Amino acid sequence: MAKRKDSPQKAAMREMMRDYLKNNDISIKDDTDVNSIMRDMMSVLLEGALDEELDEELGYS
């Protein structure tokens, strides 16, 4: 299998996810596991984006 040519950001994200799965002893057995992890990731990303929006637009911290 050929190596992927990812952008530095994508490569860093791939490594971060690999570490997350390994350090938290998470195994992906089926699509339900993938869906659960994706929901968790999306909630963290959205929360971070909304927090930034509050900081920038309203000056909240």
All heavy atoms as a GROMACS GRO file, in nm:
protein
  486
    1MET      N    1   0.084  -0.118   0.000
    1MET     CA    2   0.000   0.000   0.000
    1MET      C    3   0.089   0.124   0.000
    1MET      O    4   0.184   0.134   0.077
    1MET     CB    5  -0.089  -0.002   0.124
    1MET     CG    6  -0.194   0.104   0.125
    1MET     SD    7  -0.314   0.060   0.251
    1MET     CE    8  -0.365   0.220   0.300
    2ALA      N    9   0.057   0.220  -0.085
    2ALA     CA   10   0.137   0.342  -0.097
    2ALA      C   11   0.114   0.433   0.023
    2ALA      O   12   0.005   0.439   0.079
    2ALA     CB   13   0.101   0.414  -0.226
    3LYS      N   14   0.220   0.504   0.061
    3LYS     CA   15   0.210   0.603   0.169
    3LYS      C   16   0.128   0.722   0.122
    3LYS      O   17   0.137   0.764   0.008
    3LYS     CB   18   0.349   0.654   0.209
    3LYS     CG   19   0.415   0.572   0.315
    3LYS     CD   20   0.346   0.593   0.444
    3LYS     CE   21   0.441   0.586   0.560
    3LYS     NZ   22   0.373   0.582   0.684
    4ARG      N   23   0.051   0.778   0.213
    4ARG     CA   24  -0.029   0.897   0.182
    4ARG      C   25   0.060   1.020   0.183
    4ARG      O   26   0.152   1.030   0.263
    4ARG     CB   27  -0.138   0.915   0.286
    4ARG     CG   28  -0.239   0.807   0.285
    4ARG     CD   29  -0.347   0.840   0.390
    4ARG     NE   30  -0.441   0.733   0.394
    4ARG     CZ   31  -0.464   0.658   0.500
    4ARG    NH1   32  -0.400   0.680   0.611
    4ARG    NH2   33  -0.552   0.561   0.497
    5LYS      N   34   0.028   1.115   0.097
    5LYS     CA   35   0.096   1.244   0.098
    5LYS      C   36  -0.003   1.346   0.157
    5LYS      O   37  -0.073   1.415   0.084
    5LYS     CB   38   0.136   1.284  -0.044
    5LYS     CG   39   0.252   1.206  -0.096
    5LYS     CD   40   0.352   1.303  -0.147
    5LYS     CE   41   0.479   1.228  -0.180
    5LYS     NZ   42   0.585   1.317  -0.211
    6ASP      N   43  -0.007   1.351   0.288
    6ASP     CA   44  -0.098   1.442   0.357
    6ASP      C   45  -0.034   1.578   0.379
    6ASP      O   46   0.089   1.589   0.386
    6ASP     CB   47  -0.136   1.386   0.495
    6ASP     CG   48  -0.224   1.262   0.486
    6ASP    OD1   49  -0.290   1.244   0.382
    6ASP    OD2   50  -0.225   1.185   0.582
    7SER      N   51  -0.119   1.677   0.395
    7SER     CA   52  -0.069   1.808   0.438
    7SER      C   53  -0.016   1.792   0.580
    7SER      O   54  -0.053   1.698   0.651
    7SER     CB   55  -0.183   1.910   0.434
    7SER     OG   56  -0.278   1.879   0.534
    8PRO      N   57   0.068   1.883   0.624
    8PRO     CA   58   0.118   1.874   0.763
    8PRO      C   59   0.005   1.874   0.865
    8PRO      O   60   0.012   1.804   0.966
    8PRO     CB   61   0.206   1.998   0.778
    8PRO     CG   62   0.247   2.033   0.638
    8PRO     CD   63   0.133   1.991   0.550
    9GLN      N   64  -0.100   1.951   0.839
    9GLN     CA   65  -0.213   1.957   0.933
    9GLN      C   66  -0.285   1.822   0.940
    9GLN      O   67  -0.319   1.775   1.047
    9GLN     CB   68  -0.314   2.066   0.892
    9GLN     CG   69  -0.258   2.205   0.900
    9GLN     CD   70  -0.185   2.247   0.772
    9GLN    OE1   71  -0.171   2.173   0.677
    9GLN    NE2   72  -0.138   2.372   0.773
   10LYS      N   73  -0.306   1.762   0.822
   10LYS     CA   74  -0.376   1.634   0.819
   10LYS      C   75  -0.291   1.524   0.883
   10LYS      O   76  -0.342   1.438   0.955
   10LYS     CB   77  -0.414   1.597   0.677
   10LYS     CG   78  -0.510   1.482   0.669
   10LYS     CD   79  -0.565   1.465   0.530
   10LYS     CE   80  -0.666   1.355   0.525
   10LYS     NZ   81  -0.720   1.339   0.390
   11ALA      N   82  -0.161   1.527   0.859
   11ALA     CA   83  -0.071   1.430   0.919
   11ALA      C   84  -0.070   1.444   1.071
   11ALA      O   85  -0.072   1.344   1.144
   11ALA     CB   86   0.070   1.446   0.864
   12ALA      N   87  -0.071   1.568   1.120
   12ALA     CA   88  -0.074   1.592   1.265
   12ALA      C   89  -0.206   1.543   1.325
   12ALA      O   90  -0.208   1.483   1.434
   12ALA     CB   91  -0.054   1.740   1.294
   13MET      N   92  -0.316   1.566   1.254
   13MET     CA   93  -0.446   1.520   1.302
   13MET      C   94  -0.452   1.368   1.304
   13MET      O   95  -0.504   1.308   1.398
   13MET     CB   96  -0.558   1.575   1.213
   13MET     CG   97  -0.687   1.589   1.284
   13MET     SD   98  -0.823   1.660   1.188
   13MET     CE   99  -0.748   1.776   1.079
   14ARG      N  100  -0.395   1.304   1.202
   14ARG     CA  101  -0.392   1.158   1.196
   14ARG      C  102  -0.314   1.102   1.315
   14ARG      O  103  -0.356   1.007   1.380
   14ARG     CB  104  -0.329   1.113   1.064
   14ARG     CG  105  -0.334   0.965   1.041
   14ARG     CD  106  -0.269   0.927   0.909
   14ARG     NE  107  -0.316   1.003   0.796
   14ARG     CZ  108  -0.431   0.985   0.732
   14ARG    NH1  109  -0.512   0.890   0.772
   14ARG    NH2  110  -0.467   1.060   0.630
   15GLU      N  111  -0.200   1.162   1.344
   15GLU     CA  112  -0.117   1.118   1.457
   15GLU      C  113  -0.190   1.140   1.590
   15GLU      O  114  -0.185   1.055   1.679
   15GLU     CB  115   0.016   1.192   1.455
   15GLU     CG  116   0.112   1.146   1.560
   15GLU     CD  117   0.160   1.004   1.542
   15GLU    OE1  118   0.164   0.955   1.427
   15GLU    OE2  119   0.193   0.940   1.643
   16MET      N  120  -0.256   1.254   1.603
   16MET     CA  121  -0.331   1.284   1.725
   16MET      C  122  -0.442   1.181   1.746
   16MET      O  123  -0.461   1.131   1.858
   16MET     CB  124  -0.391   1.425   1.717
   16MET     CG  125  -0.466   1.468   1.840
   16MET     SD  126  -0.532   1.634   1.829
   16MET     CE  127  -0.647   1.617   1.694
   17MET      N  128  -0.514   1.145   1.640
   17MET     CA  129  -0.620   1.045   1.653
   17MET      C  130  -0.563   0.908   1.686
   17MET      O  131  -0.620   0.835   1.767
   17MET     CB  132  -0.704   1.038   1.524
   17MET     CG  133  -0.801   1.153   1.511
   17MET     SD  134  -0.912   1.167   1.654
   17MET     CE  135  -0.991   1.010   1.653
   18ARG      N  136  -0.451   0.872   1.624
   18ARG     CA  137  -0.387   0.744   1.653
   18ARG      C  138  -0.350   0.737   1.801
   18ARG      O  139  -0.375   0.637   1.868
   18ARG     CB  140  -0.264   0.728   1.565
   18ARG     CG  141  -0.201   0.591   1.575
   18ARG     CD  142  -0.083   0.575   1.480
   18ARG     NE  143  -0.127   0.587   1.342
   18ARG     CZ  144  -0.076   0.675   1.253
   18ARG    NH1  145   0.020   0.756   1.286
   18ARG    NH2  146  -0.122   0.678   1.130
   19ASP      N  147  -0.291   0.846   1.852
   19ASP     CA  148  -0.254   0.850   1.994
   19ASP      C  149  -0.376   0.845   2.084
   19ASP      O  150  -0.376   0.777   2.187
   19ASP     CB  151  -0.173   0.976   2.024
   19ASP     CG  152  -0.034   0.973   1.964
   19ASP    OD1  153   0.014   0.864   1.926
   19ASP    OD2  154   0.028   1.082   1.955
   20TYR      N  155  -0.481   0.918   2.047
   20TYR     CA  156  -0.604   0.919   2.126
   20TYR      C  157  -0.662   0.778   2.138
   20TYR      O  158  -0.697   0.733   2.248
   20TYR     CB  159  -0.706   1.013   2.063
   20TYR     CG  160  -0.844   1.002   2.123
   20TYR    CD1  161  -0.874   1.062   2.245
   20TYR    CD2  162  -0.945   0.932   2.059
   20TYR    CE1  163  -1.000   1.050   2.302
   20TYR    CE2  164  -1.070   0.921   2.114
   20TYR     CZ  165  -1.098   0.979   2.235
   20TYR     OH  166  -1.222   0.967   2.290
   21LEU      N  167  -0.673   0.710   2.026
   21LEU     CA  168  -0.730   0.575   2.027
   21LEU      C  169  -0.644   0.479   2.109
   21LEU      O  170  -0.695   0.399   2.188
   21LEU     CB  171  -0.745   0.523   1.884
   21LEU     CG  172  -0.848   0.597   1.798
   21LEU    CD1  173  -0.838   0.550   1.654
   21LEU    CD2  174  -0.988   0.582   1.852
   22LYS      N  175  -0.513   0.491   2.092
   22LYS     CA  176  -0.420   0.402   2.164
   22LYS      C  177  -0.420   0.430   2.314
   22LYS      O  178  -0.430   0.338   2.396
   22LYS     CB  179  -0.279   0.419   2.107
   22LYS     CG  180  -0.177   0.330   2.170
   22LYS     CD  181  -0.040   0.354   2.109
   22LYS     CE  182   0.066   0.276   2.182
   22LYS     NZ  183   0.199   0.307   2.132
   23ASN      N  184  -0.410   0.557   2.352
   23ASN     CA  185  -0.400   0.594   2.493
   23ASN      C  186  -0.528   0.571   2.571
   23ASN      O  187  -0.525   0.560   2.693
   23ASN     CB  188  -0.356   0.740   2.507
   23ASN     CG  189  -0.215   0.763   2.460
   23ASN    OD1  190  -0.134   0.672   2.456
   23ASN    ND2  191  -0.186   0.886   2.420
   24ASN      N  192  -0.641   0.567   2.502
   24ASN     CA  193  -0.769   0.546   2.569
   24ASN      C  194  -0.823   0.406   2.546
   24ASN      O  195  -0.939   0.378   2.577
   24ASN     CB  196  -0.870   0.650   2.521
   24ASN     CG  197  -0.833   0.788   2.572
   24ASN    OD1  198  -0.844   0.816   2.690
   24ASN    ND2  199  -0.784   0.872   2.482
   25ASP      N  200  -0.737   0.317   2.493
   25ASP     CA  201  -0.771   0.177   2.472
   25ASP      C  202  -0.904   0.162   2.398
   25ASP      O  203  -0.992   0.087   2.440
   25ASP     CB  204  -0.774   0.103   2.606
   25ASP     CG  205  -0.765  -0.047   2.588
   25ASP    OD1  206  -0.704  -0.091   2.488
   25ASP    OD2  207  -0.821  -0.120   2.672
   26ILE      N  208  -0.919   0.236   2.290
   26ILE     CA  209  -1.040   0.233   2.210
   26ILE      C  210  -1.015   0.147   2.088
   26ILE      O  211  -0.919   0.168   2.015
   26ILE     CB  212  -1.082   0.375   2.166
   26ILE    CG1  213  -1.115   0.460   2.289
   26ILE    CG2  214  -1.199   0.370   2.070
   26ILE    CD1  215  -1.138   0.605   2.260
   27SER      N  216  -1.101   0.049   2.067
   27SER     CA  217  -1.090  -0.032   1.947
   27SER      C  218  -1.216  -0.010   1.862
   27SER      O  219  -1.326   0.004   1.914
   27SER     CB  220  -1.075  -0.180   1.982
   27SER     OG  221  -1.188  -0.226   2.052
   28ILE      N  222  -1.195  -0.005   1.734
   28ILE     CA  223  -1.305   0.016   1.641
   28ILE      C  224  -1.339  -0.119   1.579
   28ILE      O  225  -1.259  -0.177   1.507
   28ILE     CB  226  -1.265   0.119   1.533
   28ILE    CG1  227  -1.235   0.252   1.600
   28ILE    CG2  228  -1.377   0.133   1.431
   28ILE    CD1  229  -1.180   0.356   1.507
   29LYS      N  230  -1.459  -0.166   1.612
   29LYS     CA  231  -1.502  -0.296   1.565
   29LYS      C  232  -1.602  -0.287   1.451
   29LYS      O  233  -1.609  -0.375   1.367
   29LYS     CB  234  -1.563  -0.374   1.680
   29LYS     CG  235  -1.466  -0.405   1.793
   29LYS     CD  236  -1.536  -0.477   1.906
   29LYS     CE  237  -1.450  -0.479   2.030
   29LYS     NZ  238  -1.468  -0.362   2.114
   30ASP      N  239  -1.681  -0.180   1.451
   30ASP     CA  240  -1.782  -0.167   1.347
   30ASP      C  241  -1.818  -0.020   1.326
   30ASP      O  242  -1.759   0.069   1.387
   30ASP     CB  243  -1.907  -0.248   1.383
   30ASP     CG  244  -1.966  -0.210   1.518
   30ASP    OD1  245  -1.942  -0.098   1.566
   30ASP    OD2  246  -2.038  -0.294   1.576
   31ASP      N  247  -1.914   0.004   1.238
   31ASP     CA  248  -1.951   0.140   1.205
   31ASP      C  249  -2.014   0.215   1.322
   31ASP      O  250  -2.007   0.338   1.328
   31ASP     CB  251  -2.043   0.144   1.083
   31ASP     CG  252  -2.171   0.066   1.103
   31ASP    OD1  253  -2.174  -0.024   1.189
   31ASP    OD2  254  -2.268   0.092   1.029
   32THR      N  255  -2.072   0.145   1.417
   32THR     CA  256  -2.127   0.210   1.535
   32THR      C  257  -2.016   0.273   1.618
   32THR      O  258  -2.032   0.385   1.669
   32THR     CB  259  -2.205   0.108   1.621
   32THR    OG1  260  -2.308   0.049   1.540
   32THR    CG2  261  -2.269   0.174   1.741
   33ASP      N  262  -1.903   0.204   1.630
   33ASP     CA  263  -1.789   0.260   1.702
   33ASP      C  264  -1.736   0.385   1.632
   33ASP      O  265  -1.704   0.485   1.696
   33ASP     CB  266  -1.677   0.157   1.714
   33ASP     CG  267  -1.715   0.037   1.799
   33ASP    OD1  268  -1.805   0.049   1.884
   33ASP    OD2  269  -1.654  -0.070   1.779
   34VAL      N  270  -1.726   0.378   1.500
   34VAL     CA  271  -1.679   0.493   1.422
   34VAL      C  272  -1.775   0.610   1.441
   34VAL      O  273  -1.733   0.724   1.465
   34VAL     CB  274  -1.666   0.458   1.272
   34VAL    CG1  275  -1.636   0.582   1.190
   34VAL    CG2  276  -1.559   0.352   1.252
   35ASN      N  277  -1.904   0.583   1.433
   35ASN     CA  278  -2.004   0.688   1.449
   35ASN      C  279  -1.995   0.753   1.586
   35ASN      O  280  -2.004   0.876   1.599
   35ASN     CB  281  -2.144   0.630   1.425
   35ASN     CG  282  -2.249   0.735   1.409
   35ASN    OD1  283  -2.220   0.850   1.382
   35ASN    ND2  284  -2.374   0.695   1.425
   36SER      N  285  -1.975   0.674   1.689
   36SER     CA  286  -1.965   0.726   1.825
   36SER      C  287  -1.843   0.818   1.840
   36SER      O  288  -1.852   0.927   1.898
   36SER     CB  289  -1.957   0.610   1.923
   36SER     OG  290  -1.938   0.657   2.054
   37ILE      N  291  -1.730   0.775   1.786
   37ILE     CA  292  -1.609   0.856   1.794
   37ILE      C  293  -1.626   0.986   1.715
   37ILE      O  294  -1.587   1.094   1.760
   37ILE     CB  295  -1.488   0.776   1.742
   37ILE    CG1  296  -1.456   0.663   1.840
   37ILE    CG2  297  -1.367   0.865   1.723
   37ILE    CD1  298  -1.358   0.560   1.787
   38MET      N  299  -1.689   0.976   1.597
   38MET     CA  300  -1.712   1.095   1.515
   38MET      C  301  -1.803   1.194   1.587
   38MET      O  302  -1.780   1.316   1.582
   38MET     CB  303  -1.773   1.055   1.380
   38MET     CG  304  -1.681   0.974   1.293
   38MET     SD  305  -1.542   1.068   1.233
   38MET     CE  306  -1.623   1.172   1.117
   39ARG      N  307  -1.906   1.146   1.654
   39ARG     CA  308  -1.995   1.236   1.730
   39ARG      C  309  -1.919   1.307   1.841
   39ARG      O  310  -1.934   1.427   1.863
   39ARG     CB  311  -2.112   1.157   1.789
   39ARG     CG  312  -2.228   1.140   1.697
   39ARG     CD  313  -2.355   1.095   1.770
   39ARG     NE  314  -2.330   1.002   1.880
   39ARG     CZ  315  -2.337   0.870   1.871
   39ARG    NH1  316  -2.367   0.813   1.758
   39ARG    NH2  317  -2.314   0.794   1.976
   40ASP      N  318  -1.834   1.232   1.912
   40ASP     CA  319  -1.754   1.291   2.020
   40ASP      C  320  -1.661   1.399   1.964
   40ASP      O  321  -1.648   1.507   2.021
   40ASP     CB  322  -1.672   1.184   2.092
   40ASP     CG  323  -1.758   1.090   2.174
   40ASP    OD1  324  -1.876   1.120   2.198
   40ASP    OD2  325  -1.705   0.984   2.213
   41MET      N  326  -1.595   1.367   1.852
   41MET     CA  327  -1.504   1.464   1.790
   41MET      C  328  -1.579   1.589   1.745
   41MET      O  329  -1.533   1.701   1.767
   41MET     CB  330  -1.434   1.400   1.670
   41MET     CG  331  -1.330   1.297   1.706
   41MET     SD  332  -1.264   1.208   1.564
   41MET     CE  333  -1.235   1.334   1.445
   42MET      N  334  -1.693   1.570   1.683
   42MET     CA  335  -1.770   1.684   1.632
   42MET      C  336  -1.816   1.774   1.746
   42MET      O  337  -1.811   1.896   1.735
   42MET     CB  338  -1.890   1.635   1.552
   42MET     CG  339  -1.967   1.746   1.484
   42MET     SD  340  -1.869   1.844   1.369
   42MET     CE  341  -1.848   1.728   1.238
   43SER      N  342  -1.858   1.714   1.857
   43SER     CA  343  -1.904   1.796   1.970
   43SER      C  344  -1.789   1.880   2.027
   43SER      O  345  -1.807   1.997   2.061
   43SER     CB  346  -1.969   1.710   2.078
   43SER     OG  347  -1.874   1.630   2.143
   44VAL      N  348  -1.669   1.822   2.034
   44VAL     CA  349  -1.553   1.895   2.084
   44VAL      C  350  -1.518   2.010   1.988
   44VAL      O  351  -1.491   2.123   2.031
   44VAL     CB  352  -1.433   1.801   2.105
   44VAL    CG1  353  -1.306   1.878   2.132
   44VAL    CG2  354  -1.461   1.705   2.219
   45LEU      N  355  -1.517   1.981   1.857
   45LEU     CA  356  -1.485   2.083   1.758
   45LEU      C  357  -1.587   2.197   1.759
   45LEU      O  358  -1.549   2.315   1.758
   45LEU     CB  359  -1.479   2.022   1.618
   45LEU     CG  360  -1.359   1.933   1.590
   45LEU    CD1  361  -1.378   1.859   1.459
   45LEU    CD2  362  -1.232   2.015   1.587
   46LEU      N  363  -1.714   2.163   1.764
   46LEU     CA  364  -1.818   2.266   1.765
   46LEU      C  365  -1.812   2.350   1.892
   46LEU      O  366  -1.828   2.472   1.888
   46LEU     CB  367  -1.956   2.203   1.749
   46LEU     CG  368  -1.988   2.151   1.610
   46LEU    CD1  369  -2.121   2.077   1.611
   46LEU    CD2  370  -1.989   2.262   1.508
   47GLU      N  371  -1.790   2.286   2.005
   47GLU     CA  372  -1.780   2.359   2.131
   47GLU      C  373  -1.663   2.458   2.126
   47GLU      O  374  -1.675   2.573   2.167
   47GLU     CB  375  -1.762   2.262   2.247
   47GLU     CG  376  -1.758   2.331   2.382
   47GLU     CD  377  -1.744   2.233   2.497
   47GLU    OE1  378  -1.761   2.111   2.476
   47GLU    OE2  379  -1.715   2.280   2.608
   48GLY      N  380  -1.549   2.414   2.073
   48GLY     CA  381  -1.433   2.502   2.060
   48GLY      C  382  -1.460   2.618   1.967
   48GLY      O  383  -1.424   2.733   1.996
   49ALA      N  384  -1.526   2.591   1.855
   49ALA     CA  385  -1.558   2.697   1.759
   49ALA      C  386  -1.654   2.798   1.820
   49ALA      O  387  -1.638   2.919   1.803
   49ALA     CB  388  -1.617   2.637   1.632
   50LEU      N  389  -1.754   2.749   1.892
   50LEU     CA  390  -1.851   2.841   1.954
   50LEU      C  391  -1.787   2.922   2.066
   50LEU      O  392  -1.818   3.042   2.082
   50LEU     CB  393  -1.972   2.762   2.006
   50LEU     CG  394  -2.061   2.703   1.898
   50LEU    CD1  395  -2.166   2.611   1.961
   50LEU    CD2  396  -2.127   2.810   1.814
   51ASP      N  397  -1.698   2.862   2.142
   51ASP     CA  398  -1.626   2.936   2.246
   51ASP      C  399  -1.543   3.048   2.185
   51ASP      O  400  -1.540   3.160   2.237
   51ASP     CB  401  -1.536   2.843   2.328
   51ASP     CG  402  -1.613   2.758   2.427
   51ASP    OD1  403  -1.731   2.789   2.454
   51ASP    OD2  404  -1.555   2.660   2.478
   52GLU      N  405  -1.476   3.019   2.074
   52GLU     CA  406  -1.396   3.121   2.005
   52GLU      C  407  -1.485   3.234   1.955
   52GLU      O  408  -1.450   3.351   1.963
   52GLU     CB  409  -1.320   3.060   1.887
   52GLU     CG  410  -1.194   2.990   1.927
   52GLU     CD  411  -1.092   3.085   1.988
   52GLU    OE1  412  -1.070   3.195   1.934
   52GLU    OE2  413  -1.036   3.049   2.093
   53GLU      N  414  -1.602   3.198   1.901
   53GLU     CA  415  -1.695   3.299   1.851
   53GLU      C  416  -1.740   3.391   1.965
   53GLU      O  417  -1.746   3.512   1.948
   53GLU     CB  418  -1.816   3.231   1.787
   53GLU     CG  419  -1.920   3.327   1.739
   53GLU     CD  420  -1.937   3.323   1.589
   53GLU    OE1  421  -1.867   3.246   1.523
   53GLU    OE2  422  -2.020   3.400   1.542
   54LEU      N  423  -1.770   3.333   2.080
   54LEU     CA  424  -1.810   3.415   2.195
   54LEU      C  425  -1.697   3.508   2.236
   54LEU      O  426  -1.719   3.626   2.264
   54LEU     CB  427  -1.848   3.326   2.314
   54LEU     CG  428  -1.984   3.258   2.309
   54LEU    CD1  429  -1.999   3.162   2.426
   54LEU    CD2  430  -2.096   3.362   2.310
   55ASP      N  431  -1.574   3.457   2.239
   55ASP     CA  432  -1.460   3.539   2.276
   55ASP      C  433  -1.440   3.654   2.179
   55ASP      O  434  -1.419   3.769   2.219
   55ASP     CB  435  -1.331   3.455   2.280
   55ASP     CG  436  -1.328   3.357   2.396
   55ASP    OD1  437  -1.412   3.371   2.488
   55ASP    OD2  438  -1.242   3.267   2.395
   56GLU      N  439  -1.447   3.626   2.049
   56GLU     CA  440  -1.420   3.728   1.948
   56GLU      C  441  -1.534   3.828   1.935
   56GLU      O  442  -1.511   3.949   1.931
   56GLU     CB  443  -1.396   3.662   1.811
   56GLU     CG  444  -1.262   3.594   1.800
   56GLU     CD  445  -1.240   3.535   1.662
   56GLU    OE1  446  -1.307   3.578   1.567
   56GLU    OE2  447  -1.153   3.447   1.653
   57GLU      N  448  -1.656   3.780   1.926
   57GLU     CA  449  -1.770   3.868   1.897
   57GLU      C  450  -1.821   3.942   2.020
   57GLU      O  451  -1.860   4.057   2.011
   57GLU     CB  452  -1.883   3.789   1.833
   57GLU     CG  453  -1.847   3.729   1.699
   57GLU     CD  454  -1.819   3.834   1.594
   57GLU    OE1  455  -1.884   3.940   1.593
   57GLU    OE2  456  -1.725   3.812   1.512
   58LEU      N  457  -1.824   3.874   2.134
   58LEU     CA  458  -1.886   3.934   2.252
   58LEU      C  459  -1.787   3.968   2.362
   58LEU      O  460  -1.824   4.028   2.461
   58LEU     CB  461  -1.992   3.838   2.307
   58LEU     CG  462  -2.104   3.800   2.208
   58LEU    CD1  463  -2.196   3.696   2.271
   58LEU    CD2  464  -2.182   3.922   2.165
   59GLY      N  465  -1.662   3.926   2.343
   59GLY     CA  466  -1.562   3.954   2.444
   59GLY      C  467  -1.574   3.868   2.568
   59GLY      O  468  -1.519   3.901   2.672
   60TYR      N  469  -1.648   3.756   2.558
   60TYR     CA  470  -1.659   3.665   2.671
   60TYR      C  471  -1.534   3.581   2.681
   60TYR      O  472  -1.464   3.558   2.585
   60TYR     CB  473  -1.779   3.571   2.655
   60TYR     CG  474  -1.913   3.638   2.666
   60TYR    CD1  475  -2.028   3.568   2.637
   60TYR    CD2  476  -1.927   3.770   2.705
   60TYR    CE1  477  -2.153   3.626   2.645
   60TYR    CE2  478  -2.050   3.830   2.715
   60TYR     CZ  479  -2.163   3.758   2.685
   60TYR     OH  480  -2.285   3.816   2.695
   61SER      N  481  -1.509   3.532   2.802
   61SER     CA  482  -1.395   3.439   2.816
   61SER      C  483  -1.438   3.322   2.901
   61SER      O  484  -1.544   3.320   2.957
   61SER     CB  485  -1.277   3.508   2.880
   61SER     OG  486  -1.311   3.561   3.006
   0.00000   0.00000   0.00000
